[in-house]
Amino acid sequence: MLLSLVSFPFIVAQQYTWHILQTLVGFAVIPIFSTLIVPFTLLGFAGQDIPGIAKVVNMLIQCFTSCLDSMSMLPGDMIIGKLPSVVLVLFFTCSLLIYVKQSALAFFCRGMCLLLLFFGTLWVRYPLYGEFTTFDVGQGDAALVRTPFNRSVTLIDTGGQVDFSAKKDWQIKQYQRTNGESVIVHYLHSRGISQINNLVLSHHDYDHIGNAKVILKHLSVQRVIIPAGMLKQQKFLKEIQPYLGRTKVCELTAGDEIPNCPFHIVHPFTSGQAENQDSIALFGCLGNQRILTAGDLDRAGEKAIAEQYPKLKVDILKLGHHGSKTASDPETLRKWQPQYGIISAGRDNRYNHPHKETIRTCTVNQITNLNTQKDGMIRYIYDNNQTSYFEVKITHELKATVSTNSK
């Protein structure tokens, strides 16, 4: 029990979750590990030259780890979030003193552990600020829209790695974490998020929907929002439909409202085939910034939005199609007058995104570029007092802060 308490802050600091069965399983696992696994491992090492010994030991260890993996998938995983360092340090200190002989001190430390966990979790789950975050998922697209106090959580696309190389069976890993799990799910857990109100899939390209099944597996999703016409497409039936469970699917077009979401749909105008030109485009205000994101929408689609909404102005533009020259129409960008352009593209990608033409268009229109290739995850943070700023991070270290308070 003491080992479980002492290890709690270290596990939560890395995983942001805690399984309620973790302590109970430890009571069974520790004696099994010490009395069976360790001796058999030593036996297998010492008897490598004896036929069959190594195989039997490997089977035993594999069975043991499979049982642990199965138990980890049982219900009871609590999302704690990224607790402040001072809370983790205090919790660790108090847990060391829980079993001291002085009953008064032990009682005080137990109460402190409960209070630290309660108020620390509240602090994470109900933040005073909201955010628009572009994830660094390589050659793909994924963004989070979250309002203060986590009142509304919307995920726009999920990324998804396309593997063009042919691999033999022995080269395929039995289990490999996708960036949907290691980047998106891990970050959402760090923010104390266990439920997504809306998962918006802009269109059916794999680099936008490939990790949707991972999101649907690890988080509760109320609604999946897709462009009209996508429900019958083969990619949706293969990549999304089998993992929906009780999640509701909504096919929408421009003018339709997304429940509990600060953004509005401004494209597509008609039903299509869920291809690039049919991408969902979202527009909304977060804090003092007007934001537009449009998946892989092409120049013709951008022009159509500008014609349909002639008074539309944009402060932060998620540049279409990963900075491709097929998007970011110069005339349309002059009308929208964005101050910041966000590009989501993979490093050294095969498409050479972003294209030089797009960068030139941004330079001519005095648009400040933020690019996941060089900047990593990009976060626009705001609160209800109209204070906002950008955080540009590389490997979790603050690289730059761009103030937007002047707007």
C-alpha positions as CSV (number, residue, x, y, z in Angstrom):
1,M,0.0,0.0,0.0
2,L,2.8,2.4,0.8
3,L,4.6,1.6,-2.4
4,S,1.3,2.3,-4.3
5,L,0.9,5.7,-2.6
6,V,4.5,6.7,-3.1
7,S,4.5,5.7,-6.8
8,F,1.2,7.6,-7.4
9,P,2.7,11.1,-8.1
10,F,5.3,9.6,-10.4
11,I,2.8,7.6,-12.4
12,V,0.3,10.5,-12.6
13,A,3.1,12.9,-13.7
14,Q,3.8,10.6,-16.7
15,Q,0.4,9.1,-17.6
16,Y,-2.1,11.6,-16.1
17,T,-4.3,8.6,-15.2
18,W,-4.6,6.2,-12.4
19,H,-6.5,2.9,-12.5
20,I,-8.5,2.0,-9.4
21,L,-7.4,-1.6,-9.7
22,Q,-3.7,-0.7,-9.8
23,T,-3.2,-1.1,-6.0
24,L,-5.3,-4.3,-5.8
25,V,-3.4,-5.9,-8.7
26,G,-0.1,-4.9,-7.0
27,F,-0.9,-7.2,-4.1
28,A,-1.1,-10.2,-6.5
29,V,1.5,-9.1,-9.0
30,I,4.4,-8.4,-6.6
31,P,4.5,-11.9,-5.0
32,I,4.0,-13.6,-8.4
33,F,6.8,-11.5,-9.9
34,S,9.2,-12.2,-7.0
35,T,8.4,-15.9,-6.6
36,L,7.9,-17.0,-10.3
37,I,8.9,-14.5,-12.9
38,V,12.3,-13.6,-11.5
39,P,13.4,-17.2,-10.8
40,F,12.1,-18.4,-14.2
41,T,13.9,-15.6,-16.0
42,L,17.2,-16.5,-14.3
43,L,16.5,-20.1,-15.2
44,G,15.9,-19.2,-18.8
45,F,19.1,-17.2,-18.9
46,A,21.2,-19.9,-17.3
47,G,19.7,-22.7,-19.4
48,Q,19.9,-21.1,-22.8
49,D,21.7,-24.2,-24.2
50,I,19.0,-26.5,-22.9
51,P,16.4,-27.2,-25.7
52,G,13.0,-25.8,-24.9
53,I,13.8,-23.9,-21.7
54,A,14.0,-20.4,-23.3
55,K,10.8,-21.1,-25.2
56,V,8.9,-22.1,-22.0
57,V,10.2,-19.1,-20.1
58,N,9.3,-16.7,-22.9
59,M,5.7,-18.2,-23.0
60,L,5.4,-17.7,-19.2
61,I,6.5,-14.1,-19.4
62,Q,4.3,-13.4,-22.4
63,C,1.3,-14.9,-20.5
64,F,2.1,-12.7,-17.5
65,T,2.3,-9.5,-19.5
66,S,-0.8,-10.4,-21.5
67,C,-2.8,-10.8,-18.2
68,L,-1.5,-7.4,-17.0
69,D,-2.5,-5.8,-20.4
70,S,-6.0,-7.3,-20.1
71,M,-6.5,-6.0,-16.6
72,S,-5.4,-2.5,-17.7
73,M,-8.2,-2.5,-20.2
74,L,-10.9,-3.2,-17.5
75,P,-13.1,-0.2,-16.5
76,G,-11.8,2.0,-13.7
77,D,-9.2,4.2,-15.4
78,M,-9.5,7.6,-13.7
79,I,-8.2,10.6,-15.6
80,I,-6.4,12.8,-13.1
81,G,-4.7,15.3,-15.4
82,K,-1.4,17.2,-15.2
83,L,-1.3,18.1,-11.5
84,P,0.9,21.1,-10.5
85,S,4.4,20.1,-9.5
86,V,4.0,21.5,-6.0
87,V,0.9,19.2,-5.5
88,L,2.8,16.1,-6.6
89,V,5.7,17.0,-4.3
90,L,3.4,17.6,-1.3
91,F,1.5,14.4,-2.0
92,F,4.7,12.3,-2.2
93,T,5.9,13.9,1.1
94,C,2.7,13.2,2.9
95,S,2.4,9.6,1.6
96,L,5.8,8.8,3.1
97,L,4.5,9.9,6.5
98,I,1.1,8.1,6.4
99,Y,2.3,5.1,8.3
100,V,4.4,6.8,11.0
101,K,3.8,5.7,14.6
102,Q,2.5,9.1,15.6
103,S,-1.2,8.7,14.9
104,A,-1.9,12.5,14.8
105,L,0.7,13.1,12.1
106,A,-0.5,10.0,10.1
107,F,-4.1,11.2,10.3
108,F,-3.0,14.7,9.2
109,C,-1.1,13.3,6.2
110,R,-4.0,11.1,5.1
111,G,-6.3,14.1,5.1
112,M,-3.7,16.2,3.2
113,C,-3.4,13.5,0.5
114,L,-7.1,13.5,0.0
115,L,-7.3,17.3,-0.1
116,L,-4.4,17.7,-2.5
117,L,-5.9,15.1,-4.9
118,F,-9.4,16.7,-4.7
119,F,-8.3,20.3,-5.3
120,G,-5.6,19.4,-7.7
121,T,-8.0,17.5,-9.9
122,L,-10.5,20.4,-9.8
123,W,-7.8,22.8,-10.8
124,V,-7.0,20.7,-13.9
125,R,-10.5,19.8,-14.9
126,Y,-12.0,23.3,-14.6
127,P,-9.3,25.7,-16.0
128,L,-9.9,29.4,-16.2
129,Y,-8.7,29.6,-19.8
130,G,-9.6,28.1,-23.1
131,E,-7.5,27.2,-26.1
132,F,-7.2,26.5,-29.8
133,T,-4.4,24.0,-30.1
134,T,-2.8,22.6,-33.3
135,F,-1.2,19.2,-32.6
136,D,2.1,18.2,-34.1
137,V,1.0,14.9,-35.7
138,G,3.4,14.9,-38.7
139,Q,1.9,15.0,-42.1
140,G,-1.7,15.3,-41.0
141,D,-4.2,17.6,-39.3
142,A,-5.6,17.7,-35.7
143,A,-6.7,20.6,-33.6
144,L,-8.4,21.1,-30.3
145,V,-11.0,23.7,-29.4
146,R,-11.7,24.0,-25.7
147,T,-13.6,26.7,-23.8
148,P,-12.8,27.8,-20.2
149,F,-13.9,25.3,-17.5
150,N,-13.9,22.6,-20.2
151,R,-17.6,23.5,-20.9
152,S,-17.1,22.6,-24.5
153,V,-14.5,20.3,-26.0
154,T,-14.2,19.9,-29.8
155,L,-11.6,17.9,-31.7
156,I,-11.1,18.9,-35.4
157,D,-9.6,15.9,-37.3
158,T,-7.3,13.3,-35.7
159,G,-4.3,13.0,-37.9
160,G,-3.2,9.6,-39.2
161,Q,0.1,8.3,-40.5
162,V,0.0,6.9,-44.0
163,D,2.7,4.1,-44.5
164,F,3.7,3.9,-48.2
165,S,6.4,1.3,-47.6
166,A,5.8,-2.4,-48.0
167,K,6.7,-4.4,-44.9
168,K,7.3,-8.1,-44.3
169,D,5.4,-9.8,-41.4
170,W,8.5,-9.9,-39.2
171,Q,8.9,-6.1,-39.6
172,I,5.4,-5.3,-38.3
173,K,5.3,-4.6,-34.6
174,Q,2.7,-6.4,-32.6
175,Y,1.7,-3.2,-30.8
176,Q,2.8,0.3,-31.7
177,R,1.4,3.5,-30.2
178,T,0.1,5.9,-32.9
179,N,0.5,9.6,-32.5
180,G,-3.2,9.7,-31.9
181,E,-2.5,8.0,-28.6
182,S,0.9,9.3,-27.7
183,V,0.2,12.9,-28.7
184,I,-3.6,13.7,-28.8
185,V,-5.0,11.3,-26.2
186,H,-2.0,11.9,-23.9
187,Y,-2.5,15.7,-24.1
188,L,-6.3,15.5,-23.6
189,H,-5.7,13.4,-20.5
190,S,-3.2,16.0,-19.2
191,R,-6.0,18.5,-19.4
192,G,-8.3,16.3,-17.4
193,I,-10.5,15.7,-20.5
194,S,-12.3,12.4,-20.5
195,Q,-15.2,13.3,-22.9
196,I,-15.2,15.0,-26.3
197,N,-18.5,16.8,-27.1
198,N,-17.8,17.0,-30.9
199,L,-15.3,15.1,-33.0
200,V,-15.3,16.9,-36.4
201,L,-13.9,15.0,-39.3
202,S,-13.4,17.5,-42.1
203,H,-13.3,14.9,-44.9
204,H,-12.3,11.3,-45.5
205,D,-8.5,11.5,-46.2
206,Y,-6.6,9.2,-43.9
207,D,-4.2,11.9,-42.6
208,H,-7.3,13.6,-41.1
209,I,-9.4,10.5,-39.9
210,G,-6.7,7.8,-39.4
211,N,-6.6,8.2,-35.6
212,A,-10.3,8.5,-35.1
213,K,-10.6,4.9,-34.0
214,V,-8.0,5.6,-31.3
215,I,-9.9,8.6,-30.1
216,L,-13.2,6.7,-30.0
217,K,-11.5,3.8,-28.1
218,H,-9.8,5.9,-25.4
219,L,-12.3,8.8,-24.9
220,S,-16.1,9.2,-24.7
221,V,-17.3,11.0,-27.8
222,Q,-20.8,12.4,-27.9
223,R,-21.0,13.3,-31.6
224,V,-19.1,12.8,-34.7
225,I,-19.6,15.6,-37.2
226,I,-18.9,14.9,-40.9
227,P,-19.7,16.7,-44.2
228,A,-22.9,15.7,-45.9
229,G,-22.3,12.7,-48.1
230,M,-19.5,11.1,-46.1
231,L,-21.7,8.6,-44.3
232,K,-21.9,6.3,-47.3
233,Q,-18.2,6.5,-48.3
234,Q,-16.1,3.4,-48.0
235,K,-13.4,5.1,-45.9
236,F,-16.0,6.1,-43.3
237,L,-17.6,2.6,-43.2
238,K,-14.1,1.0,-42.7
239,E,-12.3,3.5,-40.5
240,I,-15.1,5.1,-38.4
241,Q,-18.3,3.0,-38.4
242,P,-17.0,-0.1,-36.5
243,Y,-15.7,2.0,-33.6
244,L,-18.7,4.3,-33.0
245,G,-20.5,2.5,-30.3
246,R,-23.2,4.8,-28.9
247,T,-21.6,7.9,-30.5
248,K,-24.1,9.9,-32.6
249,V,-23.1,10.8,-36.2
250,C,-24.3,14.1,-37.8
251,E,-23.9,14.9,-41.5
252,L,-23.9,18.7,-41.7
253,T,-23.6,21.5,-44.3
254,A,-23.0,25.3,-44.0
255,G,-25.5,27.0,-41.7
256,D,-26.1,23.9,-39.6
257,E,-25.4,24.4,-35.9
258,I,-23.0,22.1,-34.0
259,P,-24.4,21.5,-30.4
260,N,-22.1,22.8,-27.6
261,C,-19.4,24.2,-29.9
262,P,-18.2,27.8,-30.3
263,F,-17.6,27.3,-34.0
264,H,-20.1,27.4,-36.9
265,I,-20.0,25.5,-40.2
266,V,-19.4,27.8,-43.3
267,H,-18.6,25.0,-45.8
268,P,-19.7,22.7,-47.6
269,F,-22.9,24.1,-49.1
270,T,-24.1,20.9,-50.6
271,S,-23.7,17.1,-50.2
272,G,-20.5,15.7,-51.8
273,Q,-18.1,12.7,-51.7
274,A,-16.1,13.9,-48.6
275,E,-13.1,14.8,-50.7
276,N,-10.8,17.8,-50.4
277,Q,-13.3,20.2,-52.1
278,D,-16.0,19.0,-49.7
279,S,-14.1,19.7,-46.5
280,I,-15.9,21.1,-43.5
281,A,-14.8,24.7,-42.8
282,L,-15.4,26.1,-39.3
283,F,-15.4,29.7,-38.1
284,G,-15.8,31.1,-34.6
285,C,-14.5,33.5,-32.0
286,L,-12.3,32.5,-29.1
287,G,-11.5,35.3,-26.8
288,N,-10.6,38.3,-29.0
289,Q,-9.6,36.3,-32.0
290,R,-11.7,35.1,-35.0
291,I,-10.5,31.7,-36.2
292,L,-11.1,29.8,-39.5
293,T,-10.1,26.2,-40.2
294,A,-11.0,24.4,-43.4
295,G,-9.3,21.0,-43.6
296,D,-8.0,20.4,-47.2
297,L,-10.4,22.9,-48.9
298,D,-9.1,24.2,-52.2
299,R,-9.0,27.7,-53.5
300,A,-12.4,27.4,-55.2
301,G,-13.9,26.5,-51.8
302,E,-12.2,29.4,-50.1
303,K,-13.6,31.8,-52.8
304,A,-17.1,30.3,-52.3
305,I,-16.9,31.0,-48.6
306,A,-15.8,34.6,-49.2
307,E,-18.6,35.1,-51.7
308,Q,-21.2,33.6,-49.3
309,Y,-19.9,35.6,-46.3
310,P,-18.6,38.9,-47.8
311,K,-18.2,40.5,-44.4
312,L,-16.1,37.7,-43.0
313,K,-12.8,38.7,-41.3
314,V,-10.3,36.3,-39.9
315,D,-7.5,36.8,-37.3
316,I,-6.1,33.2,-37.1
317,L,-6.3,31.1,-40.2
318,K,-5.5,27.4,-40.3
319,L,-4.0,27.4,-43.8
320,G,-5.7,24.8,-46.0
321,H,-4.2,21.6,-47.2
322,H,-1.1,21.7,-45.0
323,G,0.2,24.9,-46.8
324,S,-0.3,23.5,-50.3
325,K,-0.4,25.9,-53.3
326,T,-3.8,24.4,-54.1
327,A,-5.2,26.4,-51.2
328,S,-4.6,29.8,-49.6
329,D,-6.0,31.9,-52.5
330,P,-4.2,35.3,-52.5
331,E,-7.3,37.3,-53.3
332,T,-9.3,35.6,-50.6
333,L,-6.6,36.1,-48.0
334,R,-6.5,39.8,-48.8
335,K,-10.3,39.9,-48.1
336,W,-10.0,38.0,-44.8
337,Q,-6.9,39.9,-43.6
338,P,-5.6,37.2,-41.2
339,Q,-2.8,38.2,-38.8
340,Y,-1.6,34.6,-38.1
341,G,-1.4,31.6,-40.4
342,I,-1.0,28.1,-38.9
343,I,0.4,25.3,-41.0
344,S,0.2,21.6,-40.0
345,A,2.6,19.5,-42.0
346,G,5.2,16.8,-41.5
347,R,8.9,17.3,-41.4
348,D,10.5,16.5,-44.8
349,N,7.2,15.3,-46.1
350,R,6.9,13.8,-49.6
351,Y,4.6,16.6,-50.8
352,N,7.0,19.4,-49.9
353,H,4.4,21.1,-47.8
354,P,4.2,24.0,-47.3
355,H,4.7,25.2,-50.9
356,K,6.8,28.2,-51.6
357,E,3.8,29.9,-53.3
358,T,1.9,29.7,-50.0
359,I,4.7,31.2,-48.0
360,R,5.1,34.0,-50.6
361,T,1.3,34.7,-50.3
362,C,1.6,35.0,-46.5
363,T,4.7,37.2,-46.8
364,V,2.9,39.6,-49.2
365,N,-0.1,39.8,-47.0
366,Q,2.0,40.3,-43.8
367,I,0.7,37.0,-42.2
368,T,2.8,35.7,-39.4
369,N,3.4,32.0,-40.0
370,L,3.4,29.3,-37.3
371,N,4.4,25.9,-38.6
372,T,4.3,22.5,-36.7
373,Q,7.4,21.4,-38.7
374,K,9.6,23.9,-36.8
375,D,7.4,25.0,-33.9
376,G,5.9,21.8,-32.7
377,M,2.5,22.0,-31.0
378,I,1.0,25.5,-31.3
379,R,-1.4,26.7,-28.7
380,Y,-3.5,29.9,-28.8
381,I,-4.7,30.5,-25.2
382,Y,-7.4,32.9,-24.0
383,D,-9.6,33.7,-21.0
384,N,-12.9,35.5,-20.4
385,N,-11.0,38.8,-19.7
386,Q,-10.0,39.0,-23.4
387,T,-6.4,38.2,-22.5
388,S,-4.8,35.9,-25.0
389,Y,-1.4,34.7,-26.4
390,F,0.3,32.0,-28.4
391,E,2.5,29.3,-27.0
392,V,4.8,27.7,-29.5
393,K,6.5,24.6,-28.1
394,I,9.2,22.2,-29.2
395,T,9.5,19.0,-27.1
396,H,7.4,20.6,-24.4
397,E,9.7,23.6,-23.9
398,L,8.4,27.1,-24.3
399,K,10.0,28.5,-27.4
400,A,8.2,31.7,-28.1
401,T,5.2,33.7,-27.0
402,V,3.3,36.0,-29.4
403,S,1.0,38.5,-27.7
404,T,-2.4,39.1,-29.2
405,N,-3.6,41.5,-26.5
406,S,-3.7,44.4,-28.9
407,K,-6.7,43.1,-30.8
